Every structure is written in structure tokens, then in C-alpha cells.
Amino acid sequence: MKSKSKLRTTTTVQAYSVTVDRPDNGERIDETTPAPASTSNAALPGVGDVVGNVYRLTRLLGAGMFGKVYVAQREDVPEHQVALKILPKSHYAGRNVERELVMLATVGHPHVVQLKDHGMTNDYVWLTMPVYEGETLDARLARKPLDLREAYEIFTAVARGLEALHAAGLRHQDIKPENIFLAVFGGQVHPILLDLGAAAEREAHFVAGTALYASPEQLSMLRGEIDVPLSEKMDTYCLGATILVSLIGEARFPGTEANSLEELMKALDVRATRPLPEDMLPDAEGEPRELIEDAFRRWLAKDPAKRPTMKALAAQLDVLLEPEREVDRAEARARDKQRASLQRFRVAVAVLMLGAGATALWFFTKREKLRLMNEVENARALGQETLGNLDTCIASYVKAQSDTDKCKQGRKTDKKDYEERLEVQNKVCKSGEQKECVSEMNKLRDQHRDALKTCRDDTDEVKNLYDKLSETCSQDKQRLTTERDDQKALVEQKQNELKTLADERDRAHADATSCNTDREDLRKQLDAAKRAAAQVSYPTPAGGSTGAPSGTAAPPPSDPPPAPEPSPSPAGGADDDPYN
């Protein structure tokens, strides 16, 4: 059994308890140290007893200074099991027990253990909670510390649960790895804040907790100070300490080796100034590490006014992901650098290609423009011819209409002449012989019949000609109208194509201008690089002469020239020569 300081156990101002290993299955339980008679557990019910007339205690889960926790099953529904916690009535001395239990039961948050039922007798208070499958955070840390991503996911959930607890007017006071349970639902870890037995109302002057993770206010109360301001900021400190020990491990956590409150108070200074040992969290370097340390300095500040609220702490936990973001940013910078190099190469190639392409496009645009202009002129000529044919058809129609009008006018004239001659003949008949009159009348009728027949024949001929001309004219008109519309659409299409080609030509000119500018810039950069290369000084060989580097032909002088003085390095010293 590993020995532990009593500063690691849940405590009040008057009592302490230690954590030991269970002898039956190795689970960790709280075992009570000697306590005053007023808080003795001797009168508390045990295995086999019935609590609240409903719950039969079947198995002990754990025991501590404040009471015991059992697995219990309902008498009316044996398959329904709960975790039932029993605390001595003296634990709530001077406090409104019923009010606090009701307030705890109203904290409906998925990451805070839910109180399902409660009650009290003259000797003890009992409350029930669900039984979860999983392990405590303390058991998880026994294998290895958490990584930053795992810590973010666990403690964000816990912080949101504490935020709900504070909103209900309560403070937890005993946040530590043993009181955070990693329940498993459907293969997913679901953090749950346990042990609300030490919780108190916001205004209550009652302090409990574990000294190793306790805030300075709680430790001051343990040292006997009375007028200590208490607030939910105590939970901020306890959670910050729990996060820190989860990341760096218990062995490196400041205060682990403390054996007194005085030694622990000194450890608080280390947490508030240098929370992260230099050799811990190797994945967090540079600015991300500074951001994480600054966050811990706020969470573990000795002055509660400098600590954030639980809601703000939950938002600030995002800083634990900063190293991941820095890696992503570094990868993005590398990709951008690679893309920039590739882009410079592409620009150099594109300068030549665009120059040639712009020239070819200019010639092609000019030739295409001439072709389109010829097609437009042809379309216009065809349109004029079509309009001429339409005018001819209209003129033929007008002539046929005029002939018809003349025929009608002739019929009217003949009719009038016939009526006049008939009237004259009637007068003659009245004055002459009847036989002669009848003969003249028949003769006149025959003449009129012949004239009428001739007029009708002429009219039918003109009408037939008119119908033919009308049909032909209508067909020609429809055909010419269609051709005119087609030619008009063709003209508009060619004009649009011509405009598109003109726009492409303008863009080609603009691209050519841009390419020429880029080419000039690249040429200037190349010239600058050549000048810089020409100014590089080369090392002095053993023969004592300087000159071109190896592989550069240079005629030997007749007399060896004196060795030139070495060029000064940026630092101003000969020892900075990279070849020495």
C-alpha cells in the first residue's frame, strides 16, 4: 500500500481521512481515521439494512470521514440498483439540510452526478445516485498523465457541470481526480463530477475539501482564520490544480511532498508563478506553451479576484489545443512556401508562353475579325436583296388591285349605259309598232348579255390572277420575313462573336503587358542575384592567391600578385569565415 500525505484527503476544519486500497478487488476507498464521537459512524446502517423503507444495502462501495457509500437495490424493484450515500446528521450541523439536498437535486446537468432520492433520520442523511460503469480520473492517471487533447475534452465537460452547479447557488469545494468519474456510454467516455457531499450554499461559511488541491481560502480556514471571503472562485482553483496534476503527473505536482500546511502554502507560490516544469509537456513549445502557462497562472492565482469564473475557465480551456493549432499553422506555412516556389516557377514559364500566345492570339483575332466583317457585309447585301423582292411582290399586288377596281368601274359604266338605252327603247316602243319594239328589245338584251359575260370573264380572270399573286406574295412575304429574321439573328450573333474576340484581344494585350512586367521583374532579380554572386569572396588557397573558384579557368599571371586582404564578415571578424 502506497503511503500518502493526509493533505491529499478530503477534510474539513476538524477532521481528515486517508485513501487506502480495498482488500477484495483492489479498488480505492476512503477509510475513516479516528473521529470525534459526535461524528462516529457506529450508528449508521450497514449491509443488509433497509434505508428509507425502500433501499436494501447489498455491498459497500467506499467509506470516508463523512460517511459511507453502498450499492443498494429497491425492495419493490430488486433489479433497480443505485449508489446510496449515508452521512451523519452532525455533518450538516448548523446548515439547512433539506434546502441543500433540494438544491443539489435541481442541478440537472449531464456532467454532474444526479441525486435521484434523499431523506434523513435523527441520526443520518441519505441520498441516492446512479451506478456508473467506468473508472475515476485518479485510476486513469495511475497509468499515465493525460495529453492536451484528452484533458481538453474531459475538463471542458467538468467545467460546464460546475458552471451549472454555481448557477444553482452551490459550490462543490472538493474537486480532485478521485471525484471525477469517467463513465463509459456506448464506447464513449462521459466525464461526471461526483461526491456532492461536501457541497455548500454560496453564502454558507462551511469549508470542506482536499488540502492538496484546495484553494488558498480553504487552507486559510484550515489554519484557523475566520474572516475569509468564500466564493465559487475556490472551485476555479481546485479545478485548475486538478487539470495541472492531470497533465504533469502527481510526482511533479507542486505540493505533493508537503507534510504540513506551511509547506503546502509555499507550493501555492510555485503554482502561481511557475506552474509547468521545463521538462514537462514537450509538445508545447514557444508561444503555445506561454499561453498555457499564462492560463494556469490565472486559474491558480492566490488572489480570488484574479481568477476567472467557471464559465470563463470553460472557454479558456481552448488554450490546451494551441499546440495542435501551431502544428497546423506550421504545416500550412510549409505548404504556402512550397506553393510560392512552384508559383514562381510557373510565372517564369508562363511569361514565355503568354508572350507567344498573346502574339498568336493577336494574329488570330485580326484574321477572325476580317472573316466576321465579310460575313456581316454578305448578310447585309442578302437582306437588301430580300427587301427588293418584297417590294416587287407588293407592287404586283397593288397593280392587281388596280385592275380589279377598273373592272368594277367598267361594269358600273356598262350598267348605266344599258339602263339609258333601255329607257330610250321603251319610249320608242310606246310610240311605234310592237314587233319592231320587241326586236329592238331582244337585240339590246343580247348586247347587254354579251357585254356582261365579257365583263364577268374579265373579272374572273383578274380574280384568279389576284388570288395567285396574293398567295405568291404571301409566301414570298413569309419566306422573306423568315430570311430577314435569320439574317438579323446571324448579324447579331456575328457582332457578339466579334465583340467577344475584341474582349479576348484586349485581355491578351493586358496579359502580355503583365507578363512583360513580370519578365522584367524576374530579369532584374536575376541581375541582382548575379551581382550578389559576383561579390562573393572565395577562400584563399594554400598557394596564397585568390581568384575564381575551382573549375574556373584563369590565365596565371607572370608574377604572383600579392594576396588581397580578406573581406570583412558580417560580424567583422576573420573567425566568422565559413571555410575556416
C-alpha positions in Angstrom: 0.0 0.0 0.0 1.4 3.4 -1.1 1.6 5.9 1.8 0.0 9.3 1.2 0.0 12.6 3.0 -3.1 13.4 4.8 -3.1 16.6 2.8 -4.3 14.6 -0.2 -7.6 13.5 1.5 -11.0 15.1 1.9 -11.1 17.3 5.0 -12.9 19.9 7.0 -11.5 22.2 9.6 -11.9 19.4 12.3 -11.4 16.1 10.5 -9.2 14.2 8.0 -9.4 10.9 6.2 -6.9 8.8 4.1 -7.3 6.7 1.0 -6.3 3.1 1.0 -6.7 0.0 -1.3 -9.7 -2.3 -0.9 -8.6 -5.8 0.1 -11.1 -7.6 -2.0 -10.7 -6.2 -5.6 -8.0 -3.5 -5.3 -10.4 -0.6 -5.8 -9.6 2.6 -3.9 -11.9 3.5 -1.0 -11.8 6.1 1.8 -11.2 4.8 5.3 -12.0 6.8 8.3 -9.4 8.0 10.8 -10.4 8.3 14.4 -13.1 11.0 14.7 -14.9 12.7 17.5 -17.8 10.8 19.0 -20.3 13.3 17.6 -19.4 12.1 14.0 -19.0 8.4 14.7 -20.3 6.0 12.1 -21.2 3.3 14.6 -24.9 4.2 14.5 -25.1 4.2 10.7 -26.9 1.3 8.9 -24.8 -1.4 7.2 -25.0 -4.2 4.7 -28.4 -5.9 4.9 -30.2 -2.9 6.4 -33.1 -1.1 4.7 -32.8 2.7 4.3 -35.9 4.9 3.7 -38.1 1.8 3.9 -37.2 1.1 0.2 -33.5 0.6 -0.3 -31.7 -2.5 0.9 -27.9 -2.1 1.3 -26.2 -5.0 -0.6 -22.5 -4.1 -0.9 -20.1 -1.4 0.5 -18.5 0.7 -2.2 -16.5 3.1 0.0 -16.2 4.7 3.4 -14.8 8.0 4.5 -14.8 10.7 7.1 -18.2 12.0 6.0 -20.0 8.6 5.7 -20.3 5.5 3.6 -21.4 4.6 0.1 -23.2 1.4 -0.7 -24.7 -0.4 -3.6 -28.4 -0.7 -2.8 -31.4 -2.2 -4.5 -35.1 -1.3 -4.2 -37.2 -3.7 -2.3 -40.1 -3.3 -4.7 -37.9 -3.5 -7.8 -34.8 -5.7 -7.0 -33.3 -5.2 -10.4 -33.0 -1.5 -9.9 -29.7 -0.7 -8.2 -28.4 2.7 -7.0 -25.4 4.1 -5.2 -26.7 5.2 -1.7 -24.6 7.5 0.4 -25.1 7.8 4.1 -23.7 10.8 6.1 -24.1 11.5 9.8 -26.5 14.2 10.7 -23.7 16.0 12.5 -22.1 16.6 9.2 -24.8 19.2 8.4 -24.6 20.9 11.9 -25.8 24.5 11.6 -26.9 24.0 7.9 -30.3 23.7 6.3 -30.1 20.0 5.2 -33.3 19.8 3.3 -32.7 23.0 1.4 -29.2 21.9 0.3 -30.4 18.5 -0.8 -33.3 20.0 -2.8 -30.8 22.5 -4.4 -28.5 19.6 -5.3 -31.4 17.6 -6.8 -32.3 20.5 -9.1 -28.9 20.6 -10.7 -29.8 18.9 -13.9 -26.6 18.6 -15.9 -25.3 15.6 -17.8 -21.8 16.0 -16.3 -22.9 16.3 -12.6 -24.0 13.2 -10.7 -27.8 13.3 -10.4 -29.4 12.9 -6.9 -32.4 10.7 -7.5 -33.8 10.4 -4.0 -32.9 11.6 -0.5 -34.1 11.5 3.1 -33.0 11.8 6.7 -33.5 10.4 10.2 -32.5 11.7 13.6 -29.0 10.1 13.1 -28.1 10.3 9.4 -28.9 11.8 6.0 -29.1 9.5 2.9 -29.2 10.2 -0.8 -29.1 8.0 -3.9 -27.2 8.4 -7.2 -26.9 6.3 -10.4 -24.3 3.5 -10.6 -21.9 4.1 -13.5 -19.6 1.8 -15.4 -16.1 3.1 -15.9 -13.2 4.4 -13.7 -12.2 7.5 -11.8 -9.8 10.0 -13.2 -7.4 9.1 -10.4 -7.3 5.5 -11.7 -6.8 6.7 -15.2 -3.8 8.9 -14.1 -2.2 6.0 -12.3 -1.3 4.7 -15.8 0.0 7.9 -17.3 -0.8 11.6 -17.4 -3.4 13.0 -19.9 -2.4 14.5 -23.2 -3.6 18.0 -24.0 -6.5 16.9 -26.3 -7.7 14.4 -23.7 -7.5 16.9 -20.9 -9.5 19.4 -23.0 -12.3 17.0 -23.7 -12.6 15.8 -20.1 -12.3 19.1 -18.2 -14.4 21.1 -20.6 -17.3 18.8 -19.6 -16.5 19.1 -15.9 -16.2 22.9 -16.1 -19.7 23.1 -17.7 -21.1 20.9 -15.0 -19.5 23.1 -12.3 -20.9 26.1 -14.1 -24.4 24.6 -13.7 -23.7 23.9 -10.0 -22.7 27.5 -9.5 -25.8 28.8 -11.3 -27.9 26.8 -8.8 -26.2 28.7 -5.9 -23.9 26.0 -4.8 -20.1 25.4 -4.6 -18.5 21.9 -4.8 -15.4 22.5 -2.6 -13.8 19.1 -3.2 -12.7 18.8 -6.9 -10.0 16.3 -7.4 -9.2 13.3 -9.6 -10.9 10.9 -7.2 -14.2 12.8 -7.6 -14.2 12.9 -11.5 -15.7 9.7 -12.9 -15.0 8.7 -16.5 -18.2 6.8 -17.2 -18.5 4.8 -20.5 -21.7 5.0 -22.5 -21.7 3.3 -25.9 -18.0 3.1 -26.0 -17.6 6.9 -25.4 -16.1 8.4 -22.3 -18.5 10.7 -20.4 -17.0 12.7 -17.5 -19.2 13.0 -14.4 -18.5 15.1 -11.3 -19.0 13.0 -8.2 -19.3 13.5 -4.4 -21.6 16.4 -3.7 -21.5 15.6 0.0 -19.0 18.5 0.6 -21.1 20.9 -1.5 -22.4 24.0 0.3 -24.6 27.0 -0.5 -22.9 30.1 -1.9 -23.3 32.1 1.3 -22.6 29.2 3.7 -19.5 29.7 5.9 -18.7 25.9 5.7 -15.5 24.7 4.2 -14.5 21.2 3.2 -12.1 19.8 0.6 -8.8 18.1 0.0 -5.8 20.2 1.1 -3.5 19.2 -1.8 -6.0 20.7 -4.3 -7.6 23.3 -2.0 -7.6 27.0 -2.7 -5.8 29.5 -0.5 -9.1 30.5 1.0 -9.8 26.9 2.1 -6.3 26.5 3.5 -6.7 29.7 5.4 -9.8 28.3 7.0 -7.9 25.1 7.9 -5.2 27.3 9.6 -7.9 28.8 11.9 -8.6 32.1 10.2 -12.2 33.1 10.5 -12.9 36.2 8.3 -12.0 34.6 5.0 -14.2 35.6 2.0 -15.6 32.4 0.4 -16.9 32.2 -3.2 -17.2 29.9 -6.2 -13.7 31.0 -7.2 -12.5 28.3 -4.8 -13.8 25.7 -7.3 -11.9 27.6 -10.1 -8.6 27.0 -8.1 -9.4 23.3 -7.3 -10.2 22.6 -11.0 -7.1 24.3 -12.2 -5.0 22.3 -9.8 -6.7 19.1 -10.9 -6.0 20.0 -14.6 -2.3 20.6 -13.8 -1.8 17.4 -11.9 -3.5 15.5 -14.8 -1.1 16.9 -17.3 2.3 16.7 -15.5 1.6 13.8 -13.1 1.4 13.6 -9.3 5.2 13.3 -8.9 5.9 16.7 -10.5 2.8 18.5 -9.0 3.9 21.3 -6.5 2.9 20.3 -3.0 2.8 16.5 -3.4 5.7 16.1 -1.0 4.3 18.6 1.5 3.7 17.3 5.0 2.2 20.4 6.6 0.1 23.4 5.7 3.1 25.6 5.9 4.9 23.6 3.2 1.7 23.4 1.1 1.3 27.2 1.3 4.8 27.6 -0.2 3.8 25.2 -3.0 1.0 27.6 -3.8 3.6 30.3 -4.8 5.2 27.8 -7.2 1.9 27.0 -8.8 1.0 30.7 -9.2 4.4 31.7 -10.8 5.9 28.6 -12.5 3.1 26.0 -12.9 4.8 24.0 -15.7 8.1 22.3 -15.1 10.5 22.9 -18.0 10.8 19.2 -18.9 7.0 18.6 -19.0 4.6 18.9 -21.9 7.4 18.6 -24.6 4.7 19.1 -27.4 4.0 22.6 -26.1 6.8 25.0 -27.2 7.2 28.7 -27.8 4.1 30.8 -27.8 1.6 27.9 -27.2 3.5 27.0 -24.1 3.5 30.6 -22.9 -0.3 30.8 -23.4 -0.9 27.6 -21.4 1.3 28.8 -18.6 -0.5 32.2 -18.5 -3.8 30.4 -18.3 -2.6 28.3 -15.3 -1.3 31.4 -13.6 -4.8 32.9 -13.8 -6.6 29.7 -12.7 -4.1 29.2 -9.8 -3.8 32.9 -8.7 -3.7 33.3 -4.9 -6.0 36.3 -5.1 -9.5 35.0 -6.0 -10.3 38.3 -7.7 -7.7 37.5 -10.4 -9.2 34.0 -11.1 -11.8 33.7 -13.9 -15.3 32.4 -13.2 -16.1 28.8 -14.1 -17.9 29.9 -17.3 -14.8 31.9 -18.4 -12.5 29.0 -17.4 -14.5 26.6 -19.6 -14.0 29.0 -22.5 -10.3 29.4 -21.8 -9.7 25.6 -21.8 -9.4 26.1 -25.6 -5.8 27.1 -24.9 -4.9 23.5 -24.4 -5.4 22.9 -28.1 -3.0 25.7 -29.1 0.0 23.3 -29.7 -2.2 21.4 -32.2 -3.1 24.7 -33.9 0.6 25.7 -34.0 1.4 22.4 -35.8 -1.4 23.1 -38.3 -0.1 26.6 -38.8 3.4 25.3 -39.4 2.2 22.8 -41.9 0.1 25.5 -43.6 3.2 27.8 -43.8 5.3 24.9 -45.3 2.5 24.3 -47.9 2.3 28.0 -48.7 6.1 28.2 -49.1 6.1 25.2 -51.4 3.2 26.7 -53.4 5.1 30.0 -53.6 8.2 28.3 -55.1 6.1 26.4 -57.5 4.2 29.6 -58.4 7.4 31.5 -59.2 8.5 28.7 -61.5 5.1 28.7 -63.2 5.3 32.5 -63.6 8.7 32.2 -65.3 7.3 29.6 -67.7 4.1 31.5 -68.2 5.9 34.6 -69.2 7.3 33.0 -72.3 4.1 31.0 -73.1 1.9 34.0 -72.6 4.2 36.2 -74.8 4.0 33.7 -77.6 0.3 33.0 -77.0 -0.6 36.7 -77.0 1.1 37.3 -80.4 -0.6 34.3 -81.9 -3.9 35.3 -80.4 -3.5 38.8 -81.9 -3.0 37.4 -85.4 -5.8 35.0 -84.9 -8.1 37.8 -83.6 -7.3 40.0 -86.6 -7.9 37.3 -89.1 -11.2 36.2 -87.4 -12.3 39.9 -87.3 -11.9 40.2 -91.1 -13.8 37.0 -91.7 -16.6 38.1 -89.5 -16.8 41.5 -91.2 -17.1 39.8 -94.6 -19.9 37.6 -93.3 -21.7 40.7 -91.9 -21.4 42.5 -95.3 -22.8 39.4 -97.1 -25.7 39.3 -94.7 -26.4 42.9 -95.2 -26.4 42.5 -99.0 -28.7 39.5 -98.8 -31.0 41.5 -96.6 -31.2 44.3 -99.2 -31.9 41.8 -102.0 -34.7 40.3 -99.9 -36.2 43.6 -99.2 -36.1 44.4 -103.0 -38.0 41.2 -103.8 -40.5 42.1 -101.1 -41.1 45.5 -102.7 -41.7 43.8 -106.2 -44.3 41.5 -104.7 -46.0 44.4 -103.0 -46.0 46.3 -106.4 -47.6 43.3 -108.2 -50.3 43.2 -105.5 -51.0 46.9 -106.0 -51.3 46.5 -109.8 -53.8 43.6 -109.5 -55.8 45.6 -107.0 -55.9 48.5 -109.5 -57.1 46.2 -112.4 -59.9 44.9 -110.2 -61.0 48.4 -109.4 -61.0 49.3 -113.1 -63.2 46.2 -113.9 -65.7 47.2 -111.3 -65.8 50.7 -112.6 -66.4 49.4 -116.2 -69.3 47.2 -115.0 -70.9 50.3 -113.4 -70.5 52.3 -116.6 -72.0 49.5 -118.8 -74.9 49.1 -116.5 -75.6 52.8 -116.6 -75.4 52.8 -120.4 -77.7 49.8 -120.6 -80.3 51.5 -118.4 -80.2 54.6 -120.6 -80.6 52.7 -123.8 -83.4 50.6 -122.3 -85.2 53.8 -121.3 -84.9 55.2 -124.8 -86.1 51.9 -126.3 -89.1 51.9 -124.1 -90.0 55.4 -125.3 -89.7 54.2 -128.9 -91.8 51.1 -128.2 -94.5 53.2 -126.8 -94.7 55.3 -129.9 -94.0 52.6 -132.6 -95.1 49.2 -133.6 -94.9 46.3 -131.1 -93.0 43.9 -133.4 -90.3 46.4 -134.0 -90.1 47.2 -130.4 -89.7 43.6 -129.4 -87.0 43.1 -131.9 -85.0 46.1 -130.6 -85.5 44.9 -127.0 -84.1 41.5 -127.8 -81.2 43.0 -129.7 -80.5 45.3 -126.8 -80.7 42.4 -124.3 -78.3 40.3 -126.3 -75.8 43.1 -126.5 -76.1 43.6 -122.7 -75.7 39.9 -122.1 -72.6 39.7 -124.2 -71.1 42.7 -122.5 -71.9 41.3 -119.1 -70.4 37.9 -120.0 -67.3 39.6 -121.2 -67.0 41.7 -118.0 -67.6 38.6 -115.9 -64.9 36.7 -117.7 -62.5 39.6 -117.3 -63.4 39.8 -113.7 -62.8 36.0 -113.1 -59.5 36.2 -114.9 -58.4 39.2 -112.8 -59.7 37.5 -109.6 -57.7 34.3 -110.4 -54.6 36.4 -111.1 -55.2 38.3 -107.9 -55.5 35.1 -105.9 -52.4 33.7 -107.4 -50.5 36.9 -106.8 -51.8 37.1 -103.3 -50.8 33.6 -102.5 -47.4 34.0 -104.1 -46.9 37.4 -102.4 -47.9 35.9 -99.0 -45.5 33.0 -99.4 -42.8 35.4 -100.5 -43.5 37.7 -97.7 -43.4 34.9 -95.1 -40.2 33.5 -96.7 -38.6 36.9 -96.9 -39.6 37.7 -93.3 -38.1 34.5 -92.1 -34.9 35.1 -94.1 -34.8 38.6 -92.8 -35.1 37.4 -89.2 -32.5 34.7 -89.8 -30.1 37.3 -91.3 -30.8 39.7 -88.4 -30.0 36.9 -85.9 -26.9 36.0 -87.8 -25.8 39.6 -87.8 -26.3 39.9 -84.1 -24.5 36.6 -83.5 -21.5 37.7 -85.6 -21.5 41.0 -83.8 -21.4 39.3 -80.4 -18.6 37.0 -81.6 -16.7 40.0 -82.9 -17.2 41.7 -79.5 -16.1 38.6 -77.7 -13.0 38.3 -79.8 -12.3 42.0 -79.2 -12.6 41.4 -75.5 -10.2 38.4 -75.7 -7.8 40.5 -77.7 -7.9 43.2 -75.0 -7.3 40.6 -72.3 -4.5 39.1 -74.3 -2.9 42.6 -74.6 -3.3 43.1 -70.8 -1.9 39.6 -70.1 1.0 40.3 -72.4 1.7 43.6 -70.7 1.5 41.9 -67.2 3.8 39.1 -68.5 6.3 41.6 -69.8 6.3 43.4 -66.4 6.8 40.0 -64.6 9.6 39.2 -67.1 11.3 42.5 -66.4 11.0 41.9 -62.6 12.5 38.4 -63.0 15.3 39.8 -65.1 16.0 42.4 -62.5 16.0 39.8 -59.8 18.3 37.6 -61.9 20.7 40.5 -62.5 20.7 41.3 -58.8 21.5 37.7 -58.0 24.3 37.7 -60.5 25.7 40.9 -59.0 25.5 39.4 -55.5 27.2 36.2 -56.7 29.9 38.3 -58.3 30.6 40.0 -55.0 31.1 36.7 -53.0 34.7 36.4 -51.8 36.3 32.9 -52.1 38.7 31.4 -49.6 42.4 31.9 -50.0 44.1 28.7 -51.2 47.4 27.4 -49.8 49.3 29.0 -52.7 48.5 32.4 -51.4 46.5 33.7 -54.4 42.8 34.4 -54.7 40.7 34.1 -57.8 37.9 32.1 -59.4 36.6 29.0 -57.6 37.8 25.6 -58.6 36.7 24.7 -62.1 37.0 28.3 -63.4 39.8 28.8 -65.9 42.0 31.9 -65.3 45.3 32.7 -67.0 48.2 32.6 -64.5 49.9 36.0 -64.1 53.6 36.2 -64.8 54.3 37.3 -61.3 52.2 36.1 -58.3 50.1 39.1 -57.2 50.0 39.8 -53.5 47.2 38.2 -51.6 44.3 40.6 -51.1 43.1 41.4 -47.7 40.2 39.1 -46.6 36.7 40.6 -46.9 35.2 41.5 -43.6 32.4 39.1 -42.4 29.0 40.5 -41.2 30.3 40.1 -37.7 33.5 41.9 -38.6 36.0 39.1 -37.6 38.0 36.6 -39.6 36.9 33.8 -37.4 33.5 34.1 -38.9 34.7 32.8 -42.3 32.6 29.7 -43.0 35.5 27.9 -44.7 37.9 28.1 -41.6 
